[in-house]
Amino acid sequence: MNQGNRRHFLKTSGVAAAALTLPRWAWGKPAGANSDIRVAVVGFHGRGISHIQGFSSLPGVRVVALCDVDEQVLAKGVADFEKKNQKVQTYTDVRKLLENKDIDVVSTATPNHWHSLVTVWSCQAGKDVYVEKPVSHNVWEGRQAVKAAEKYQRIVQAGMQCRSSVGIRAGMEFLHKGGLGKILVSRGLCYKRRDSIGKTTGPQPIPPGLDYNLWCGPAPMDPPRRNGKQGSVHYDWHWIWATGNGDIGNQGIHQMDLCRWALGVNELSPRVMSIGGRFGYDDDGETPNTQICLHDYAGAPLIFEVRGLPEKTGAKNVDKYFGAGVGCVIHCENGHMLIPDYSKAIAYDKDGKMLQEFKGGKAKQSQGTATGASGAASGIVMTARCRI
């Protein structure tokens, strides 16, 4: 499906949902029973499981509905709730879920090509949204999600968990106060081994119990290339252009957001250049396993790199850069800051001597009852606002 067709799908599909728009429920006064905020999770074969766990652990929040296009995934989700003596409503089609006026928040971890559409529809239906990264499959769709949030006055949060790290936050404050002088280059890394997904001889059968029409949604309904022992339609979509974005939009979105945070910018870069390809093996994947991208911000450039191949033939390990594999290195006048993981930042001087280490995982949840989707999501992520 070309870009024009995707836009047409997004525009026309939103017409029916627009009629579902509800008055915004008051802050601090959720509409649910016992003042609970009622959450529906859409897509939970992978990352969505963490959404369920995160929201279920928050006081004043209940997961009341599950939606997935795979009946096996849906059945397992229900069974997990039944083990806790809890009941949830189930849906295969997210449009049916959005007709339920008793749902306050939609949390979605579908494949990337569904992210913006679920967000737009949910906003139109009067729901607040927590959407897994990346916010959109492409820039145009992301802008429609932002417009929908503004038009329908909804809270929309994105899965940028690194912004909830106490250690990284402290490191950023040190950086912004000039602790290492002027930033020269903000560099993000995804040196993450990705094996070949194999090569099939042709289209594969649709997995039993999967509503493949709904799974494809706004994407072209091409037969799956991955299935069974040769891979999984539930994950290898990351490496297909129609549904995923490769590691630059899978893993790399976290590191680029940290680099953007370091630079203190919230908008898209004025100019972007990228080059890369899929090297080292011939398989059914389409997205690059080797890629470099330059965001030409005025203050300092942001460089992001994907390396999915090992450091040398036959090795399992990937390269490191200043000690980081999946992380960030912020080069400054008087040294550099290393962000090697999701919980700490380390400042070094020009000679490589450590000046200060900032440690600490995600910020603790505030006490009291969560109010609105912003409160409900606070245990999972700090809002990352960006003008798309």
C-alpha positions, -999 to 999 in steps of 0.1 A, spaced: 0 0 0 15 33 -10 16 64 13 -15 79 -3 -35 48 3 -24 47 40 -35 83 44 -68 75 28 -73 45 52 -65 67 82 -88 95 71 -118 74 61 -115 49 89 -117 78 114 -150 90 102 -171 63 120 -150 67 152 -156 105 152 -192 99 162 -180 82 194 -164 113 209 -172 116 245 -170 146 269 -137 146 288 -140 132 322 -128 154 350 -92 154 363 -91 136 396 -126 122 391 -123 91 369 -156 77 356 -150 41 367 -165 22 396 -149 31 429 -132 60 410 -108 36 393 -93 45 359 -102 17 335 -76 6 310 -78 -15 279 -46 -30 265 -45 -36 227 -18 -60 214 0 -80 241 20 -108 226 52 -91 235 57 -56 250 20 -53 258 25 -78 286 45 -51 304 17 -27 298 -7 -50 316 18 -55 345 26 -18 348 -10 -6 349 -22 -35 371 4 -24 398 -9 11 401 -34 21 428 -66 34 414 -62 17 380 -78 -15 367 -71 -33 334 -107 -41 324 -103 -51 287 -79 -69 264 -78 -68 226 -57 -89 203 -61 -103 168 -47 -136 178 -72 -158 196 -45 -178 213 -28 -147 227 -62 -134 238 -71 -167 256 -39 -168 275 -44 -132 286 -78 -140 299 -65 -171 317 -38 -151 334 -64 -127 348 -86 -156 359 -57 -170 379 -59 -138 399 -97 -141 402 -102 -111 379 -124 -108 348 -117 -88 317 -137 -81 286 -122 -93 253 -121 -79 218 -105 -89 185 -113 -57 167 -102 -25 184 -131 -6 168 -155 -26 189 -135 -19 220 -137 18 214 -175 16 215 -172 7 251 -179 39 271 -167 24 303 -131 24 291 -111 55 300 -76 47 287 -63 27 258 -28 13 260 -14 -2 228 16 -23 219 6 -34 184 31 -35 155 43 -1 144 20 3 115 -10 4 138 3 28 164 -10 61 151 -43 47 139 -51 33 173 -41 66 189 -63 87 165 -93 64 169 -89 63 207 -87 101 209 -118 104 187 -136 80 211 -128 101 241 -100 79 255 -66 89 268 -37 69 253 -5 52 261 12 42 229 43 21 227 73 34 208 76 45 181 46 68 182 41 63 144 52 42 115 61 74 96 62 111 101 28 119 84 9 95 106 26 108 137 14 143 129 -22 130 127 -19 115 161 -6 149 175 -35 167 158 -60 142 172 -47 146 208 -50 184 205 -84 184 187 -101 160 212 -81 173 242 -68 139 252 -37 129 271 -13 109 249 19 94 263 47 75 244 69 47 256 101 65 263 110 47 295 145 61 297 131 94 307 119 79 340 155 69 350 166 88 381 203 83 372 199 95 336 178 124 347 205 135 371 232 131 344 212 153 320 209 180 347 246 179 351 251 182 314 226 210 309 242 230 337 275 230 317 292 203 337 312 192 306 310 225 286 294 228 253 280 197 236 298 190 203 281 158 192 252 137 206 257 101 195 233 72 199 242 36 194 224 4 186 252 -21 184 228 -51 188 233 -85 173 206 -95 149 208 -129 132 193 -137 98 156 -144 99 161 -169 71 147 -170 36 115 -187 27 107 -200 -8 74 -182 -9 44 -170 11 38 -188 43 5 -200 58 -14 -177 82 -9 -189 118 -40 -206 132 -63 -183 151 -48 -151 137 -72 -126 121 -47 -116 95 -69 -90 79 -71 -71 112 -34 -77 118 -25 -60 85 -50 -32 91 -36 -1 71 -7 -21 57 -10 -41 24 -24 -75 30 5 -95 17 8 -131 28 32 -136 57 68 -145 49 77 -157 84 59 -185 103 65 -214 126 101 -226 131 113 -202 104 104 -172 124 73 -155 138 47 -131 123 45 -117 158 81 -103 158 98 -103 124 74 -76 112 101 -52 126 122 -60 96 96 -55 70 90 -19 57 52 -21 55 49 -29 92 81 -20 110 111 4 109 141 -18 116 162 -12 146 164 26 141 127 27 151 127 -4 173 157 -1 197 171 31 184 141 53 192 152 52 229 188 62 223 178 90 198 154 103 224 181 105 250 204 122 225 176 147 218 171 152 255 209 159 259 207 186 232 176 201 248 155 199 216 119 189 212 114 193 175 124 173 145 158 181 131 157 206 101 177 182 79 183 145 80 207 123 61 208 85 64 226 57 46 227 19 52 217 -15 40 212 -51 49 245 -69 48 261 -102 58 233 -125 48 205 -129 23 171 -133 40 135 -121 40 142 -90 60 141 -56 43 152 -30 68 189 -22 73 210 -41 98 238 -15 92 228 22 92 240 56 101 218 87 104 227 123 109 202 148 124 215 183 116 204 203 147 216 238 149 233 235 183 251 202 176 246 172 154 228 141 165 244 109 150 227 76 154 241 42 142 228 7 139 251 -23 138 235 -57 137 265 -77 127 292 -91 150 325 -74 155 342 -100 132 333 -131 113 323 -160 136 321 -138 167 290 -134 188 299 -100 203 292 -67 186 314 -36 186 316 -11 215 321 26 213 336 43 244 323 12 263 287 14 250 269 -11 228 233 0 231 236 34 246 247 70 241 279 90 241 276 128 244 309 144 233 315 178 249 343 204 251 356 192 284 350 154 282 321 131 274 291 116 291 284 79 287 249 64 290 256 27 288 222 14 298 188 24 311 197 34 347 229 54 348 250 81 332 288 86 337 307 118 332 344 116 321 370 144 315 391 148 284 416 122 296 390 96 302 390 99 340 356 94 356 343 126 372 309 115 384 285 86 381 247 91 383 228 60 393 192 50 397 164 32 379 129 44 371 114 71 393 92 58 421 55 61 417 40 89 436 17 81 465 -20 83 463 -46 75 436 -36 80 400 -56 105 381 -61 105 344 -39 86 319 -10 107 328 -11 94 364 -18 59 353 12 58 331 36 74 355 49 42 368 59 32 333 72 63 316 78 100 319 61 119 291 83 126 261 68 156 243 79 162 207 66 184 179 62 158 152 
